[in-house]
């Protein structure tokens, strides 16, 4: 899995639908991230099986190789910070032996909250890829846009809407069945 080439066309606003939404054919912005998002969805399923909100995340290294995975573990651990993104970032940093995750990509099934958005900015990941919007707590465009705040010294690239229906559907089923 390779990252889309740098210097490509600007990404659409995270709230606006893509110009090709609903149209058949390839999506050069989102299609390269389908396989890692499927892995994140598998992690989200693990969270659901454990009774936690089904959010999953993966961190890819600069070469596109899988560095770490995570899924929500708040219920299992009693830890309010045990969000999928935070756990995946911690594990990736541990594997690399440093906190700076330059060149890495965080792929997550749900738009990060304020805590997770702050963690990914602080970890210096180059790119965030997420699936479903979180209109109640999203900090990457829905309620706030922390990761692209011009006052910050690090602003990762953002790709949203990758397998968004599948990601949202998993959450909907989880809460409906509770």
LOLO-943573 format. One record per atom (N, C-alpha, C): residue number from 1; x negated, y, z; atom name. Coordinates in pm, whole numbers. Each point is the difference from the previous one (the first is absolute). Layout:
REM LOLO-943573
+------+--------+--------+--------+------+
! resi !     c1 !     c2 !     c3 ! name !
+------+--------+--------+--------+------+
!  NUM !      X !      Y !      Z !   CA !
...
+------+--------+--------+--------+------+
***
This chain:
REM LOLO-943573
+------+--------+--------+--------+------+
! resi !     c1 !     c2 !     c3 ! name !
+------+--------+--------+--------+------+
!    1 !    -85 !   -117 !      0 !    N !
!    1 !     85 !    117 !      0 !   CA !
!    1 !    -89 !    123 !      0 !    C !
!    2 !     14 !     83 !    -95 !    N !
!    2 !    -79 !    121 !    -10 !   CA !
!    2 !     89 !    120 !     22 !    C !
!    3 !    -58 !    102 !     58 !    N !
!    3 !     74 !    124 !     22 !   CA !
!    3 !     24 !     69 !   -134 !    C !
!    4 !    110 !     73 !    -11 !    N !
!    4 !     21 !     77 !   -122 !   CA !
!    4 !   -116 !     97 !    -19 !    C !
!    5 !    -34 !     34 !   -122 !    N !
!    5 !   -113 !     87 !    -24 !   CA !
!    5 !     18 !    136 !     65 !    C !
!    6 !   -111 !     52 !     53 !    N !
!    6 !      2 !    134 !     61 !   CA !
!    6 !     13 !    103 !   -109 !    C !
!    7 !     52 !    115 !     34 !    N !
!    7 !     10 !    109 !    -95 !   CA !
!    7 !    118 !    -12 !    -94 !    C !
!    8 !     93 !    -90 !     32 !    N !
!    8 !    118 !    -19 !    -84 !   CA !
!    8 !     98 !    115 !     18 !    C !
!    9 !    117 !    -13 !    -56 !    N !
!    9 !    100 !    107 !     11 !   CA !
!    9 !     44 !     16 !    145 !    C !
!   10 !     45 !    118 !     38 !    N !
!   10 !     45 !     21 !    138 !   CA !
!   10 !    117 !    -91 !     33 !    C !
!   11 !      6 !    -41 !    126 !    N !
!   11 !    109 !    -86 !     44 !   CA !
!   11 !    126 !     81 !     21 !    C !
!   12 !    116 !    -62 !    -19 !    N !
!   12 !    126 !     72 !     24 !   CA !
!   12 !     18 !     27 !    149 !    C !
!   13 !     82 !     97 !     30 !    N !
!   13 !     35 !     31 !    138 !   CA !
!   13 !     59 !   -126 !     64 !    C !
!   14 !    -30 !    -28 !    130 !    N !
!   14 !     45 !   -124 !     60 !   CA !
!   14 !    151 !    -14 !     13 !    C !
!   15 !     74 !    106 !     -7 !    N !
!   15 !    144 !     -8 !     17 !   CA !
!   15 !     71 !    -11 !   -135 !    C !
!   16 !    -57 !     57 !   -103 !    N !
!   16 !     65 !     -3 !   -130 !   CA !
!   16 !    -17 !   -136 !    -65 !    C !
!   17 !    103 !    -48 !    -69 !    N !
!   17 !    -16 !   -127 !    -70 !   CA !
!   17 !   -100 !     15 !   -113 !    C !
!   18 !    -65 !   -111 !    -34 !    N !
!   18 !    -96 !      4 !   -109 !   CA !
!   18 !     74 !     25 !   -130 !    C !
!   19 !    -68 !     59 !   -100 !    N !
!   19 !     66 !     26 !   -127 !   CA !
!   19 !     50 !   -128 !    -65 !    C !
!   20 !    -64 !   -113 !     31 !    N !
!   20 !     41 !   -125 !    -63 !   CA !
!   20 !     95 !    -81 !     88 !    C !
!   21 !     51 !     61 !    109 !    N !
!   21 !     91 !    -73 !     89 !   CA !
!   21 !    121 !    -49 !    -79 !    C !
!   22 !     26 !   -128 !     12 !    N !
!   22 !    113 !    -58 !    -68 !   CA !
!   22 !    -28 !    -37 !   -146 !    C !
!   23 !   -109 !     46 !    -54 !    N !
!   23 !    -33 !    -30 !   -138 !   CA !
!   23 !    -85 !   -127 !     -5 !    C !
!   24 !     22 !    -84 !   -101 !    N !
!   24 !    -82 !   -120 !    -13 !   CA !
!   24 !   -141 !     37 !    -43 !    C !
!   25 !    -90 !    -92 !     21 !    N !
!   25 !   -137 !     23 !    -44 !   CA !
!   25 !    -95 !     14 !    117 !    C !
!   26 !   -128 !      3 !    -31 !    N !
!   26 !   -101 !      5 !    105 !   CA !
!   26 !     -3 !    136 !     72 !    C !
!   27 !    -46 !     -4 !    122 !    N !
!   27 !    -19 !    120 !     81 !   CA !
!   27 !   -148 !      4 !     36 !    C !
!   28 !    -79 !     76 !    -72 !    N !
!   28 !   -145 !     -3 !     21 !   CA !
!   28 !    -44 !     52 !    137 !    C !
!   29 !     83 !     74 !     69 !    N !
!   29 !    -35 !     50 !    133 !   CA !
!   29 !     25 !   -107 !    106 !    C !
!   30 !    113 !    -68 !     -8 !    N !
!   30 !     39 !    -94 !    105 !   CA !
!   30 !    -35 !   -146 !    -30 !    C !
!   31 !      2 !    -41 !   -125 !    N !
!   31 !    -23 !   -141 !    -33 !   CA !
!   31 !   -131 !    -56 !     54 !    C !
!   32 !   -110 !     74 !     -1 !    N !
!   32 !   -125 !    -57 !     52 !   CA !
!   32 !      6 !    -36 !    149 !    C !
!   33 !     99 !     50 !     69 !    N !
!   33 !      9 !    -22 !    145 !   CA !
!   33 !    103 !   -105 !     38 !    C !
!   34 !     63 !    -63 !    -96 !    N !
!   34 !    103 !   -100 !     28 !   CA !
!   34 !    -54 !   -119 !     80 !    C !
!   35 !   -112 !    -57 !    -42 !    N !
!   35 !    -54 !   -118 !     69 !   CA !
!   35 !    -37 !     30 !    145 !    C !
!   36 !    -72 !    109 !     28 !    N !
!   36 !    -27 !     28 !    141 !   CA !
!   36 !    127 !     30 !     80 !    C !
!   37 !    101 !     61 !    -65 !    N !
!   37 !    125 !     26 !     72 !   CA !
!   37 !     71 !   -132 !     29 !    C !
!   38 !     -9 !    -95 !    -89 !    N !
!   38 !     59 !   -131 !     28 !   CA !
!   38 !    -67 !    -63 !    122 !    C !
!   39 !   -130 !     18 !     13 !    N !
!   39 !    -71 !    -50 !    119 !   CA !
!   39 !     49 !     74 !    125 !    C !
!   40 !     19 !    130 !    -10 !    N !
!   40 !     52 !     78 !    112 !   CA !
!   40 !    142 !    -46 !     37 !    C !
!   41 !     81 !    -31 !   -102 !    N !
!   41 !    135 !    -52 !     26 !   CA !
!   41 !     -6 !   -133 !     75 !    C !
!   42 !    -97 !    -85 !    -33 !    N !
!   42 !    -16 !   -127 !     72 !   CA !
!   42 !    -35 !     27 !    146 !    C !
!   43 !    -81 !    101 !     24 !    N !
!   43 !    -31 !     39 !    138 !   CA !
!   43 !    126 !     51 !     71 !    C !
!   44 !     81 !     77 !    -71 !    N !
!   44 !    124 !     52 !     58 !   CA !
!   44 !     93 !   -115 !     40 !    C !
!   45 !      5 !   -103 !    -81 !    N !
!   45 !     80 !   -118 !     33 !   CA !
!   45 !    -47 !    -64 !    130 !    C !
!   46 !   -132 !     -1 !     21 !    N !
!   46 !    -55 !    -55 !    125 !   CA !
!   46 !     50 !     80 !    120 !    C !
!   47 !      7 !    132 !    -15 !    N !
!   47 !     51 !     84 !    109 !   CA !
!   47 !    145 !    -36 !     29 !    C !
!   48 !     81 !    -12 !   -105 !    N !
!   48 !    142 !    -32 !     18 !   CA !
!   48 !     18 !   -134 !     70 !    C !
!   49 !    -80 !    -99 !    -37 !    N !
!   49 !     10 !   -132 !     65 !   CA !
!   49 !    -32 !      7 !    149 !    C !
!   50 !    -83 !     97 !     38 !    N !
!   50 !    -36 !     18 !    140 !   CA !
!   50 !     97 !     95 !     71 !    C !
!   51 !    105 !     47 !    -70 !    N !
!   51 !     99 !     87 !     60 !   CA !
!   51 !    -37 !    147 !     -1 !    C !
!   52 !    -99 !     35 !    -79 !    N !
!   52 !    -42 !    140 !     -8 !   CA !
!   52 !     47 !     61 !   -132 !    C !
!   53 !      6 !    131 !     -5 !    N !
!   53 !     41 !     70 !   -121 !   CA !
!   53 !    -95 !    -42 !   -113 !    C !
!   54 !     55 !    -46 !   -112 !    N !
!   54 !    -82 !    -56 !   -107 !   CA !
!   54 !    -75 !    105 !    -83 !    C !
!   55 !   -115 !     37 !     51 !    N !
!   55 !    -91 !     88 !    -73 !   CA !
!   55 !   -133 !    -73 !     -8 !    C !
!   56 !    -56 !     -2 !   -120 !    N !
!   56 !   -129 !    -65 !    -21 !   CA !
!   56 !    -96 !     93 !    -71 !    C !
!   57 !   -130 !    -22 !     23 !    N !
!   57 !   -102 !     84 !    -60 !   CA !
!   57 !   -122 !    -83 !    -37 !    C !
!   58 !    -70 !     47 !   -102 !    N !
!   58 !   -130 !    -57 !    -36 !   CA !
!   58 !    -95 !    115 !    -27 !    C !
!   59 !   -128 !    -25 !     25 !    N !
!   59 !   -104 !     95 !    -35 !   CA !
!   59 !    -89 !    -67 !   -102 !    C !
!   60 !    -20 !     71 !   -112 !    N !
!   60 !    -87 !    -47 !   -107 !   CA !
!   60 !   -129 !     79 !      4 !    C !
!   61 !   -111 !    -69 !    -23 !    N !
!   61 !   -129 !     66 !     -5 !   CA !
!   61 !    -17 !     79 !   -128 !    C !
!   62 !   -110 !     72 !    -12 !    N !
!   62 !    -26 !     78 !   -121 !   CA !
!   62 !      1 !    -84 !   -127 !    C !
!   63 !    -33 !   -129 !     11 !    N !
!   63 !     -1 !    -88 !   -116 !   CA !
!   63 !    136 !    -66 !    -24 !    C !
!   64 !     99 !     32 !     81 !    N !
!   64 !    134 !    -56 !    -14 !   CA !
!   64 !     19 !   -129 !     76 !    C !
!   65 !   -104 !    -51 !     65 !    N !
!   65 !     11 !   -124 !     76 !   CA !
!   65 !     74 !     24 !    132 !    C !
!   66 !     72 !   -100 !     43 !    N !
!   66 !     75 !      8 !    125 !   CA !
!   66 !    -97 !      6 !    119 !    C !
!   67 !     12 !    106 !     81 !    N !
!   67 !    -82 !     15 !    121 !   CA !
!   67 !     74 !    -45 !    124 !    C !
!   68 !    128 !     37 !      9 !    N !
!   68 !     75 !    -27 !    123 !   CA !
!   68 !    149 !      6 !    -27 !    C !
!   69 !     75 !    -65 !     87 !    N !
!   69 !    146 !      3 !     -6 !   CA !
!   69 !     54 !     36 !    138 !    C !
!   70 !    126 !     37 !      3 !    N !
!   70 !     67 !     26 !    126 !   CA !
!   70 !    150 !      2 !    -20 !    C !
!   71 !     70 !    -30 !    105 !    N !
!   71 !    146 !     14 !      1 !   CA !
!   71 !     38 !     51 !    138 !    C !
!   72 !    118 !     57 !     11 !    N !
!   72 !     43 !     54 !    129 !   CA !
!   72 !     -9 !   -108 !    107 !    C !
!   73 !    -58 !     36 !    113 !    N !
!   73 !    -14 !    -92 !    113 !   CA !
!   73 !     41 !     67 !    131 !    C !
!   74 !     84 !    101 !     -9 !    N !
!   74 !     39 !     72 !    122 !   CA !
!   74 !     74 !    -91 !     97 !    C !
!   75 !     93 !    -78 !    -51 !    N !
!   75 !     76 !    -90 !     88 !   CA !
!   75 !    -89 !   -109 !     58 !    C !
!   76 !    -86 !    -56 !    -82 !    N !
!   76 !    -87 !   -110 !     44 !   CA !
!   76 !   -103 !     45 !    104 !    C !
!   77 !    -48 !    124 !    -14 !    N !
!   77 !   -107 !     46 !     88 !   CA !
!   77 !     46 !     99 !    106 !    C !
!   78 !    118 !     57 !    -16 !    N !
!   78 !     45 !    105 !     91 !   CA !
!   78 !    -80 !    128 !    -17 !    C !
!   79 !    -62 !     15 !   -115 !    N !
!   79 !    -87 !    115 !    -28 !   CA !
!   79 !     70 !     93 !    -98 !    C !
!   80 !     33 !    122 !     41 !    N !
!   80 !     70 !     91 !    -90 !   CA !
!   80 !    -84 !     44 !   -120 !    C !
!   81 !   -132 !    -21 !      6 !    N !
!   81 !    -85 !     38 !   -114 !   CA !
!   81 !    -25 !   -117 !    -95 !    C !
!   82 !     59 !   -114 !     24 !    N !
!   82 !    -25 !   -119 !    -82 !   CA !
!   82 !     83 !      1 !   -128 !    C !
!   83 !    -12 !    109 !    -75 !    N !
!   83 !     63 !     11 !   -131 !   CA !
!   83 !    -89 !    -71 !   -101 !    C !
!   84 !     59 !    -47 !   -108 !    N !
!   84 !    -72 !    -74 !   -103 !   CA !
!   84 !   -122 !     77 !    -51 !    C !
!   85 !     19 !    129 !    -28 !    N !
!   85 !   -108 !     81 !    -56 !   CA !
!   85 !   -117 !     12 !     97 !    C !
!   86 !     29 !     30 !    125 !    N !
!   86 !   -105 !     17 !    100 !   CA !
!   86 !    -78 !   -129 !     17 !    C !
!   87 !     70 !   -112 !      9 !    N !
!   87 !    -68 !   -128 !     16 !   CA !
!   87 !    -86 !    -34 !   -121 !    C !
!   88 !     51 !     24 !   -121 !    N !
!   88 !    -78 !    -29 !   -120 !   CA !
!   88 !   -123 !     92 !     -8 !    C !
!   89 !     16 !    127 !     35 !    N !
!   89 !   -114 !     93 !     -2 !   CA !
!   89 !   -105 !    -42 !    103 !    C !
!   90 !     43 !    -36 !    120 !    N !
!   90 !    -95 !    -45 !    103 !   CA !
!   90 !    -77 !   -123 !    -47 !    C !
!   91 !     70 !    -95 !    -59 !    N !
!   91 !    -65 !   -124 !    -45 !   CA !
!   91 !    -96 !     28 !   -116 !    C !
!   92 !     38 !     89 !    -90 !    N !
!   92 !    -89 !     35 !   -112 !   CA !
!   92 !   -126 !     68 !     53 !    C !
!   93 !     16 !     92 !     93 !    N !
!   93 !   -116 !     68 !     58 !   CA !
!   93 !    -90 !   -100 !     71 !    C !
!   94 !     59 !    -94 !     72 !    N !
!   94 !    -78 !   -103 !     67 !   CA !
!   94 !    -78 !    -86 !    -99 !    C !
!   95 !     63 !    -32 !   -109 !    N !
!   95 !    -67 !    -82 !   -102 !   CA !
!   95 !   -114 !     76 !    -67 !    C !
!   96 !     20 !    129 !    -23 !    N !
!   96 !   -104 !     81 !    -63 !   CA !
!   96 !   -106 !     46 !    100 !    C !
!   97 !     36 !     -1 !    127 !    N !
!   97 !    -94 !     45 !    102 !   CA !
!   97 !    -10 !    150 !     14 !    C !
!   98 !    100 !     72 !    -48 !    N !
!   98 !      4 !    145 !     18 !   CA !
!   98 !    142 !     51 !    -15 !    C !
!   99 !     24 !    118 !     56 !    N !
!   99 !    136 !     54 !      0 !   CA !
!   99 !     37 !     69 !   -130 !    C !
!  100 !    -98 !     44 !    -75 !    N !
!  100 !     29 !     67 !   -127 !   CA !
!  100 !     32 !   -104 !   -106 !    C !
!  101 !    119 !      7 !    -55 !    N !
!  101 !     43 !    -96 !   -101 !   CA !
!  101 !      1 !     65 !   -139 !    C !
!  102 !   -104 !     76 !    -28 !    N !
!  102 !    -13 !     69 !   -129 !   CA !
!  102 !      4 !   -103 !   -113 !    C !
!  103 !     75 !     33 !   -104 !    N !
!  103 !     12 !    -88 !   -115 !   CA !
!  103 !    109 !   -104 !     16 !    C !
!  104 !     58 !    -11 !    119 !    N !
!  104 !    102 !   -102 !     27 !   CA !
!  104 !    140 !     50 !    -32 !    C !
!  105 !     91 !    -96 !    -16 !    N !
!  105 !    140 !     27 !    -26 !   CA !
!  105 !     84 !    -70 !    105 !    C !
!  106 !     93 !     72 !     60 !    N !
!  106 !     98 !    -57 !     91 !   CA !
!  106 !    129 !    -19 !    -78 !    C !
!  107 !     50 !   -124 !     -3 !    N !
!  107 !    126 !    -33 !    -67 !   CA !
!  107 !     98 !    -43 !    109 !    C !
!  108 !    115 !     66 !      8 !    N !
!  108 !     96 !    -28 !    107 !   CA !
!  108 !    142 !      2 !    -55 !    C !
!  109 !     85 !    -82 !     57 !    N !
!  109 !    136 !    -17 !    -53 !   CA !
!  109 !     92 !    118 !     30 !    C !
!  110 !    -31 !     78 !    102 !    N !
!  110 !     86 !    112 !     41 !   CA !
!  110 !    -83 !    126 !     14 !    C !
!  111 !     56 !    112 !    -39 !    N !
!  111 !    -66 !    129 !     17 !   CA !
!  111 !    -49 !     14 !    144 !    C !
!  112 !   -127 !     32 !     20 !    N !
!  112 !    -53 !     11 !    135 !   CA !
!  112 !     67 !    110 !     85 !    C !
!  113 !      5 !    -28 !    129 !    N !
!  113 !     48 !     97 !     98 !   CA !
!  113 !   -112 !     99 !     29 !    C !
!  114 !     25 !     95 !     89 !    N !
!  114 !   -100 !    101 !     34 !   CA !
!  114 !   -126 !    -66 !     58 !    C !
!  115 !     16 !    -96 !     90 !    N !
!  115 !   -117 !    -65 !     60 !   CA !
!  115 !    -83 !    -69 !   -107 !    C !
!  116 !     64 !    -76 !    -86 !    N !
!  116 !    -72 !    -77 !   -102 !   CA !
!  116 !    -59 !     92 !   -107 !    C !
!  117 !     72 !    105 !    -36 !    N !
!  117 !    -53 !     96 !    -96 !   CA !
!  117 !   -126 !     67 !     58 !    C !
!  118 !      5 !     34 !    127 !    N !
!  118 !   -118 !     58 !     64 !   CA !
!  118 !   -116 !    -98 !      3 !    C !
!  119 !     28 !   -127 !     28 !    N !
!  119 !   -105 !   -101 !      3 !   CA !
!  119 !    -64 !    -19 !   -137 !    C !
!  120 !     80 !      2 !   -105 !    N !
!  120 !    -60 !    -22 !   -132 !   CA !
!  120 !    -79 !    121 !    -45 !    C !
!  121 !     42 !    119 !     37 !    N !
!  121 !    -80 !    120 !    -29 !   CA !
!  121 !   -131 !     -7 !     77 !    C !
!  122 !      7 !    -33 !    129 !    N !
!  122 !   -120 !     -6 !     83 !   CA !
!  122 !    -97 !   -108 !    -45 !    C !
!  123 !     51 !   -108 !    -59 !    N !
!  123 !    -87 !   -108 !    -45 !   CA !
!  123 !    -63 !     30 !   -135 !    C !
!  124 !     42 !    107 !    -64 !    N !
!  124 !    -57 !     45 !   -127 !   CA !
!  124 !     26 !    -94 !   -117 !    C !
!  125 !    113 !    -75 !      4 !    N !
!  125 !     32 !    -82 !   -117 !   CA !
!  125 !     19 !     91 !   -121 !    C !
!  126 !    -34 !    -51 !   -116 !    N !
!  126 !     12 !     80 !   -122 !   CA !
!  126 !    141 !      4 !    -54 !    C !
!  127 !     77 !   -108 !     28 !    N !
!  127 !    130 !    -11 !    -65 !   CA !
!  127 !    100 !    -69 !     92 !    C !
!  128 !    121 !     49 !     -4 !    N !
!  128 !    114 !    -63 !     68 !   CA !
!  128 !    100 !    -41 !   -107 !    C !
!  129 !     42 !   -126 !      6 !    N !
!  129 !    103 !    -51 !    -89 !   CA !
!  129 !    112 !    -51 !     90 !    C !
!  130 !    122 !     48 !    -20 !    N !
!  130 !    109 !    -52 !     82 !   CA !
!  130 !    123 !    -31 !    -84 !    C !
!  131 !     88 !    -81 !     59 !    N !
!  131 !    120 !    -45 !    -68 !   CA !
!  131 !    119 !     89 !     26 !    C !
!  132 !     72 !    -28 !    109 !    N !
!  132 !    126 !     69 !     30 !   CA !
!  132 !    -24 !    131 !     74 !    C !
!  133 !     86 !     96 !    -29 !    N !
!  133 !      0 !    125 !     77 !   CA !
!  133 !     61 !    -26 !    137 !    C !
!  134 !    -42 !     78 !     98 !    N !
!  134 !     57 !     -6 !    135 !   CA !
!  134 !     59 !    136 !     31 !    C !
!  135 !    128 !     14 !    -29 !    N !
!  135 !     66 !    129 !     16 !   CA !
!  135 !     19 !     42 !    144 !    C !
!  136 !    -20 !    -92 !     94 !    N !
!  136 !     17 !     32 !    143 !   CA !
!  136 !   -132 !     37 !     68 !    C !
!  137 !   -112 !    -52 !    -50 !    N !
!  137 !   -127 !     24 !     69 !   CA !
!  137 !   -119 !     15 !    -94 !    C !
!  138 !     23 !     11 !   -130 !    N !
!  138 !   -109 !      4 !    -97 !   CA !
!  138 !    -82 !    127 !      6 !    C !
!  139 !   -133 !    -17 !     -1 !    N !
!  139 !    -91 !    114 !      8 !   CA !
!  139 !    -85 !     15 !   -126 !    C !
!  140 !     51 !    -54 !   -112 !    N !
!  140 !    -70 !     13 !   -128 !   CA !
!  140 !     99 !     50 !   -105 !    C !
!  141 !     84 !     93 !     40 !    N !
!  141 !     92 !     61 !    -94 !   CA !
!  141 !    144 !      4 !     42 !    C !
!  142 !     47 !    -97 !     78 !    N !
!  142 !    142 !     -2 !     36 !   CA !
!  142 !     36 !    107 !    102 !    C !
!  143 !    -65 !     -2 !    115 !    N !
!  143 !     25 !    103 !    101 !   CA !
!  143 !   -115 !    100 !      6 !    C !
!  144 !   -120 !    -52 !     -6 !    N !
!  144 !   -122 !     80 !      0 !   CA !
!  144 !    -87 !    -50 !   -113 !    C !
!  145 !   -107 !     73 !    -29 !    N !
!  145 !    -99 !    -48 !    -96 !   CA !
!  145 !   -138 !     22 !     60 !    C !
!  146 !    -25 !    -72 !    105 !    N !
!  146 !   -124 !     14 !     75 !   CA !
!  146 !   -123 !    -29 !    -84 !    C !
!  147 !      4 !   -105 !    -81 !    N !
!  147 !   -122 !    -42 !    -70 !   CA !
!  147 !    -45 !     97 !   -109 !    C !
!  148 !     89 !     85 !    -47 !    N !
!  148 !    -39 !     96 !   -103 !   CA !
!  148 !      3 !    144 !     50 !    C !
!  149 !     -3 !     17 !    131 !    N !
!  149 !     -4 !    134 !     59 !   CA !
!  149 !   -134 !     64 !    -34 !    C !
!  150 !      4 !    113 !    -67 !    N !
!  150 !   -122 !     67 !    -47 !   CA !
!  150 !    -91 !     45 !    114 !    C !
!  151 !     51 !      6 !    121 !    N !
!  151 !    -83 !     41 !    112 !   CA !
!  151 !    -94 !   -111 !     47 !    C !
!  152 !     24 !   -121 !    -44 !    N !
!  152 !    -86 !   -113 !     39 !   CA !
!  152 !   -120 !    -10 !    -94 !    C !
!  153 !   -108 !    -54 !     53 !    N !
!  153 !   -121 !    -12 !    -82 !   CA !
!  153 !     -2 !   -126 !    -85 !    C !
!  154 !     94 !    -91 !     22 !    N !
!  154 !      6 !   -121 !    -81 !   CA !
!  154 !    146 !    -24 !    -40 !    C !
!  155 !     22 !    -15 !   -129 !    N !
!  155 !    134 !    -25 !    -52 !   CA !
!  155 !     -7 !   -113 !   -100 !    C !
!  156 !     49 !   -119 !     38 !    N !
!  156 !     -6 !   -113 !    -93 !   CA !
!  156 !    100 !     16 !   -114 !    C !
!  157 !    -31 !    -67 !   -109 !    N !
!  157 !     95 !    -13 !   -110 !   CA !
!  157 !    119 !    -80 !     51 !    C !
!  158 !    120 !     30 !    -49 !    N !
!  158 !    120 !    -72 !     42 !   CA !
!  158 !     72 !    -55 !   -123 !    C !
!  159 !     32 !   -129 !      7 !    N !
!  159 !     82 !    -66 !   -101 !   CA !
!  159 !    119 !    -58 !     76 !    C !
!  160 !    120 !     39 !    -37 !    N !
!  160 !    118 !    -47 !     73 !   CA !
!  160 !     93 !    -78 !    -93 !    C !
!  161 !     91 !    -73 !     59 !    N !
!  161 !    103 !    -67 !    -78 !   CA !
!  161 !    -40 !   -134 !    -59 !    C !
!  162 !   -110 !    -58 !     44 !    N !
!  162 !    -43 !   -130 !    -52 !   CA !
!  162 !     88 !   -109 !     64 !    C !
!  163 !     73 !    -72 !    -83 !    N !
!  163 !     95 !   -102 !     46 !   CA !
!  163 !     93 !     56 !    107 !    C !
!  164 !     41 !    123 !    -18 !    N !
!  164 !     81 !     71 !     99 !   CA !
!  164 !    129 !    -74 !     34 !    C !
!  165 !     68 !    -55 !    -99 !    N !
!  165 !    126 !    -70 !     27 !   CA !
!  165 !    -22 !   -124 !     86 !    C !
!  166 !   -106 !    -75 !    -29 !    N !
!  166 !    -30 !   -119 !     79 !   CA !
!  166 !    -36 !     37 !    143 !    C !
!  167 !    -80 !    105 !     15 !    N !
!  167 !    -41 !     46 !    133 !   CA !
!  167 !    121 !     48 !     81 !    C !
!  168 !     84 !     82 !    -61 !    N !
!  168 !    119 !     51 !     68 !   CA !
!  168 !     98 !   -112 !     31 !    C !
!  169 !     15 !    -94 !    -94 !    N !
!  169 !     92 !   -112 !     20 !   CA !
!  169 !    -37 !    -86 !    119 !    C !
!  170 !   -128 !    -22 !     20 !    N !
!  170 !    -46 !    -78 !    115 !   CA !
!  170 !     40 !     68 !    131 !    C !
!  171 !    -18 !    130 !      6 !    N !
!  171 !     38 !     76 !    119 !   CA !
!  171 !    151 !     -2 !     20 !    C !
!  172 !     75 !     20 !   -106 !    N !
!  172 !    147 !      0 !      8 !   CA !
!  172 !     51 !   -133 !     53 !    C !
!  173 !    -51 !   -109 !    -55 !    N !
!  173 !     43 !   -133 !     46 !   CA !
!  173 !    -35 !    -22 !    147 !    C !
!  174 !   -117 !     42 !     41 !    N !
!  174 !    -43 !    -18 !    139 !   CA !
!  174 !     96 !     72 !     95 !    C !
!  175 !     32 !    125 !    -28 !    N !
!  175 !     86 !     75 !     90 !   CA !
!  175 !    146 !    -44 !    -11 !    C !
!  176 !     44 !    -42 !   -115 !    N !
!  176 !    136 !    -49 !    -17 !   CA !
!  176 !     21 !   -129 !     80 !    C !
!  177 !   -100 !    -85 !      2 !    N !
!  177 !     13 !   -131 !     66 !   CA !
!  177 !    -23 !      4 !    151 !    C !
!  178 !    -31 !    116 !     54 !    N !
!  178 !    -27 !      9 !    143 !   CA !
!  178 !    125 !      8 !     81 !    C !
+------+--------+--------+--------+------+
***
